[in-house]
Amino acid sequence: MINETTKSEFLLQFGKRLGEIKKQKGLSYRKIAENCDLDASFISKIEKGTENITLETILNLSYGLKIQPKEFFDFKVDLEKE
């Protein structure tokens, strides 16, 4: 069973990766939101790790950032924690 700490860390890592990609592309929340039909404040919450998103949201973000979905998951998760 995955504990709550591991789940929270995963969301934070995903959000951090989103922020890195956003910065690399020089895009604002507003511009990403315009490109993918998501609210800018929702994207901000994802980056902060406070939103547990769906696969559809990942697809929308990928479209808005013009990247493959797998690029969001370029981080490690400690699956040995209990």
Helices and strands as residue ranges (DSSP letters): H 4-25, H 29-36, H 40-48, H 55-65, G 69-73
